[in-house]
Amino acid sequence: MPNNRCIAEQRIQSLKRKRLHEKIEESRGQGTPKNALSEAVLAKRKIERERKRRRKEFILKKKLAEENSQEAPVEIKKEPEPAPAANKRDVTALIFNKVETVEEKDKEMENKIKWTNVLYKAEGLKIKDSKD
């Protein structure tokens, strides 16, 4: 056991000695600079980052333009809402009307309605779906 302790102390002393020499060299101005890269390398990296950023923005704008051009207007037909009930319980309830949409957007609409139902239930609001 004393042997292991001596080895550990020697390692610690050598690390301390190394750090002390590094600090002495830094104070004399002889140490390695923090930023060892040349200005040319830094400039090249900056240009490359800008090029990647511009490319990414261009791709995002292109995708948005494609989505907007391909997206067809959604036809929504709403049934007239029934007269509000006088009961306090029914006043706080939400009523969802039947919505007819284009077949492509049906899945999205159903998912949105399901999520809103879950959120309203979590908030404690009562939900009524019209069965008409």
Secondary structure, 3 states (H helix, E strand, C coil): CHHHHHHHHHHHHHHHHHHHHHHHHHHHCCCCCCCCCCHHHHHHHHHHHHHHHHHHHHHHHHHHHHHHHHCCCCCCCCCCCCCCCCCHHHHCCEEECCCCCCHHHHHHHHHHHHHHHHHHHHHCCCEEECCC
